[in-house]
Structure formats: C-alpha cells, structure tokens
Amino acid sequence: MDSIDYYDRYAVPYYEETVDFCMEEQIERFVELLPESADVLDLGCGSGRDTVFLEEEGCVVTAMDGSEKMCELASIHTGKEVLHLRAEDMEFDDVFHGIWACAILGHFPPDEVKEIMRKILKALKDDGILYFSVRKGERNGKYNGRYFYDYDREALNHLLDAFPNITVLDIWKTSDVRADKSDRWFNVLLRKEKQD
C-alpha cells in the first residue's frame, strides 16, 4: 500500500482529523508575499481546509490531490472541483503565482523529492512563491501504511541547495497543530527567481 492507497482507504477519518486544523499563521505569511488575486495551487489539498482559507484571503485556488477519495471529500468541503492528480504526474508550466505544499514532500524519498521539486518550480511563474513543510525527525520508511522521510537542517539545506534558481526567504520551526502530537516541523518560504 503506497501513501495514496492509504489516503483512499482512510479518507473519511483523515478528513475528520484534519479539516479543522488551523494553519492561519503559515498561510498569512505565504499570502502576504503574493500579488492580489494570485493563482495558487494547493498541492496535496487533503480535506480542502487550506483551499478554503486561501480563497478567503483572496487567492484563486486550484485544489489538487493524488487520492481520489480525498478529492471527493475536499470538493464537498470547498464547493469546487478538485483536480485528481499525483504530484509526480503534474506537468504545469509557468502557471501559478504561489504553490502551497503543506506536509507533502515528506512522502517522497530523497532520490525522488528533487524531481518533485523540479515539477513544482516549473509550475511557478517567475517571482512565484512556494511554501512547503516537512517534519523534523529521523523517520525514513513506511509507518502505518504511509512512507515518510523526515528532515534535519542539513538534509533540508541539501535539498534547497540543489536549486540555484530559488531564494530562500525564511525557514522556521513550528509545533504540530495536533494536540496529541509532539512533532516539530520545518516551514519554508522561497521565491523562484527569473531565469536569465
């Protein structure tokens, strides 16, 4: 069972567990870097929780998830069509002012995550903004049906250093929004620079 299979199988409990989480601080920091009425991709939108908040902040959001069942639930929650597409299969080119990728990249092993990052950066317009979060820790493997790769600061820097066309705007740590979890997260904001 890969991670998408997990989300298809456990879509309803996952939706119920995550739909009311508050990512307000991170979203506001992301949105203030975007132009007015920015086109934003909510990559791996899950319940659609962040899509709703981004739209309330004035963004025009494309919600996307690799799990068909999560797309169905997110569509009900957001009142809009949700694109059923895996991150590794997307082929956007210069489309979005911003991409919101909350807790997505940690589902890809180190030998695959750079290709996902390339696709994300290709989807961004020049001067576009990417927010992503990865769990701080030491996991590398399957846990309860999902693959996780956690990061320390060295591994995070190694990933970011592979992309010369970005400027890292901020990296900060936050605690998990789930009261029963003690996880810590790296939050990253970066800008895609114009190519010469």
C-alpha positions in Angstrom: 0.0 0.0 0.0 1.5 3.3 -1.0 0.6 6.6 0.6 -2.1 7.4 -1.9 -3.7 4.0 -1.2 -3.6 4.9 2.5 -5.5 8.2 1.9 -8.0 6.4 -0.4 -8.7 3.8 2.3 -8.8 6.1 5.3 -10.1 9.3 3.6 -13.0 9.8 6.0 -11.2 9.6 9.3 -8.2 11.5 7.9 -10.6 14.2 6.7 -12.3 14.4 10.1 -9.0 14.5 11.9 -7.5 17.3 9.8 -10.3 19.5 8.5 -10.4 21.9 11.4 -6.7 22.4 11.9 -5.5 26.0 11.9 -2.6 26.9 9.6 -3.5 30.6 9.7 0.0 31.8 10.7 1.7 30.0 7.9 -1.0 30.9 5.3 -0.9 34.6 6.2 2.9 34.6 5.8 2.6 33.0 2.4 -0.3 35.2 1.2 1.4 38.5 2.1 4.2 37.6 -0.4 1.7 37.1 -3.3 0.1 39.6 -5.7 -3.6 40.4 -5.3 -5.9 37.7 -6.6 -3.0 35.3 -7.0 -3.4 32.0 -8.8 -2.4 29.4 -6.2 -2.0 25.6 -6.3 -3.0 23.8 -3.1 -0.8 20.7 -3.7 -2.0 17.7 -1.9 -5.0 19.6 -0.6 -6.3 16.8 1.6 -9.6 17.9 3.2 -9.5 21.2 1.3 -9.1 23.1 4.6 -6.3 25.3 3.4 -8.0 25.9 0.0 -10.9 27.5 1.9 -8.6 29.7 3.9 -6.6 30.8 0.9 -9.7 31.7 -1.0 -10.9 33.7 2.0 -7.6 35.6 1.7 -8.4 36.5 -1.9 -6.4 33.8 -3.8 -7.8 32.0 -6.8 -7.1 28.4 -5.8 -6.6 25.2 -7.8 -7.0 22.4 -5.3 -5.3 19.1 -6.2 -4.7 15.7 -4.5 -3.5 12.3 -5.6 -6.2 10.5 -3.6 -9.5 10.2 -5.5 -11.4 9.8 -2.2 -9.8 12.9 -0.7 -10.7 14.8 -3.8 -14.3 13.8 -3.4 -14.4 15.0 0.3 -12.4 18.2 -0.5 -14.8 19.0 -3.3 -17.7 18.8 -0.9 -15.9 20.9 1.7 -14.7 23.6 -0.7 -17.7 23.6 -3.0 -15.4 23.4 -6.0 -13.9 20.8 -8.3 -10.7 19.3 -7.1 -8.1 18.1 -9.5 -7.3 14.4 -9.1 -3.6 14.3 -9.9 -0.4 13.0 -8.2 2.4 15.4 -7.7 4.8 13.2 -9.7 2.4 13.3 -12.7 1.7 17.1 -12.9 3.1 19.0 -15.9 2.2 22.6 -15.2 4.5 25.3 -16.8 4.6 28.9 -15.5 1.1 28.8 -14.2 0.9 29.8 -10.5 1.9 32.8 -8.5 2.1 30.6 -5.5 2.2 26.9 -4.5 1.1 25.7 -1.1 2.6 22.3 -0.3 1.8 21.5 3.3 3.2 18.2 4.6 3.5 16.8 1.1 7.3 16.5 0.3 7.9 14.2 3.3 6.0 11.4 1.4 8.8 11.2 -1.2 12.2 9.5 -0.6 15.4 11.6 -1.1 16.0 10.1 -4.6 12.6 11.3 -5.8 11.9 14.5 -4.0 14.2 16.6 -6.2 12.2 15.7 -9.3 9.0 16.7 -7.4 10.6 20.0 -6.5 11.6 20.5 -10.2 8.0 20.0 -11.2 6.8 22.4 -8.5 9.3 25.1 -9.5 8.4 24.6 -13.2 4.7 25.2 -12.3 5.6 28.5 -10.6 5.7 31.8 -12.5 9.0 33.8 -12.2 9.0 35.5 -8.8 6.4 32.9 -7.7 6.3 31.8 -4.0 6.5 28.3 -2.7 5.5 27.3 0.9 6.3 23.8 2.0 6.6 22.0 5.3 8.5 18.8 6.2 8.6 17.0 9.5 11.8 17.4 11.6 13.0 14.0 12.7 14.6 10.7 11.6 11.9 8.6 10.0 12.7 7.0 6.7 10.3 4.3 5.7 6.8 3.1 6.0 4.8 3.9 9.1 1.2 2.8 9.4 0.8 2.4 5.7 2.4 5.6 4.6 6.0 6.4 3.6 7.7 9.2 5.5 11.1 10.9 5.1 11.9 13.3 7.9 14.5 16.1 7.7 17.2 17.6 9.8 18.5 21.0 8.9 21.4 19.5 6.9 19.1 17.4 4.8 16.8 20.4 4.2 19.7 22.6 3.1 20.9 19.8 0.8 17.5 19.8 -0.9 17.3 23.6 -1.2 21.0 23.9 -2.5 20.1 21.7 -5.4 18.1 24.5 -7.0 20.1 27.6 -7.9 17.1 29.5 -9.3 15.5 30.0 -5.8 15.9 32.4 -3.0 15.0 31.1 0.4 13.0 33.8 2.2 12.5 32.1 5.6 12.8 28.8 7.4 11.2 28.4 10.8 10.1 25.7 13.1 6.6 25.1 14.5 5.0 22.5 16.7 2.4 20.1 15.3 -1.1 21.6 15.3 -2.4 18.3 16.6 -2.7 18.5 20.4 -1.7 14.8 20.8 1.5 15.1 18.7 4.9 16.4 19.8 6.2 16.6 16.2 8.2 19.6 15.1 8.0 20.9 11.5 10.3 23.0 9.3 8.3 25.6 7.3 10.0 27.0 4.2 9.1 30.0 2.1 11.1 30.6 -1.1 10.9 32.6 -4.3 11.6 31.3 -7.8 13.9 33.7 -9.5 13.7 34.9 -13.1 15.9 33.0 -15.4 18.5 34.9 -17.5 
